[in-house]
Amino acid sequence: METIAQRKLLSALCHGAIFFSSLFISVGIPIVILFVTDDPVVKQNARESLNLHINLYIAAFVFVLLCFVIIGFPLLAILAIFSLVMPIIAIVKVLENENIPYRYPFIFHFF
């Protein structure tokens, strides 16, 4: 079992990985943490972070296609705000209560 400080750090790192600019780094960090750690809470936070990444990429692809119908631009703006605000909320929640993994609302769960 990892210490509380390690649990907080790894969980916050999983959710904060989306702020790294490279696709491979922002997705790779939760994947590496998922396979390296034995802590079930950290593993659940890593899975949830990967679910958010997958949902954002799928939604961005669909919204870019909808840009040809004019409605895609406002949806992309909403998606950009969502992709900035939700990870910040997740980081705050996992730092407040490290024993409960954070679940993002409004996303599909693949893992």
N, C-alpha and C positions, 0 to 999 in steps of 0.2 A: 504494500500500500504506500502510495506516495504521500508526502506531507501536504498539508493544506496550502502552503505557499506554492508548491509545485502544481497542485491541482488548479489553483486560481490562474497561475501563469499560463499553463498549457491550454486551459479552457478559453482564456481571453485571447491567446495567440491564435487559436482555431477560428474564432469569430472575427478577429481583427485582420486575418490574412487577406481578406478581400480588399484591403486598402493598399496592398502591394501592387505595383503596376503590371507586372508580368503575369500572364495567364498561368504559366507553369508554376510560378512561385506561389501565387495565391491559392491555387488548387493543391499544389504539392505539399504545402505545410500541413493542412488537415489530414492528408493521406498518410504522410510520414508519422504524424502524431498518432493516428489511428492504429498503425501497425507497431509502433514502438512502445506505447504505454500499456499497462495492465489495468489501469484505473477505469472502472465502468462509467463513471461520470464524465471523465475526459473523453472516453471513446464515444459516448453519446453526443457530447458537444461537437466532436470532430465530424460525426455522421450528419448532424444537423447543419453544420457549416457547409459540408459538401452538398447537401440537399438544397441549401440556399443558392450556392453557385450554379448548380444545374438548372434550377428554376429561373434564375436571372438570365442565363444564356439562352434558354428556350424562349423566354418572354421577349428578350431583346431581338432575337431572330424574327419572331412573329411580328413584333411592333415595327421593325424595319420594313418588313414586307407590307405592312399596313400604311406605311408612309406614302405609298402611291394613292391611297384613298383619303389622304389628309388627316385622318384620325390618328395615325401613327405617331405624329410629332408630340401631341399632348401626352399620349401614353408613354412615350420614351422619356419625357420629362418626369412623369410620375414614377416611372421605374428608376430613374436616376436618383430621385429623392429617397425612394424606398431602399435602394441599395446603399445609401449613405446612412440613413437614420436607423434602420433595423439592426445592423451590426453594432452600432454604438449602444443601442438599448440592450442588446445581448451581452456585450462586454460589461456593462454596468450591473446587469442582473447576475452574471456568474461571479462577479467580484463581491456582490452583496451576500449571496447565498451560494457557497461553493458546493454544497451537497445536492443541489437540484440542477439537472441539466436544463438549459434553456431550449424552448421549442418556438420556432418562428411561426407566427400566424400567417394565414393566407398562402401557404406554399404546399406543394405536393411532396410527400415523403417517399423517396425511392429506396432509401436504405433504412 
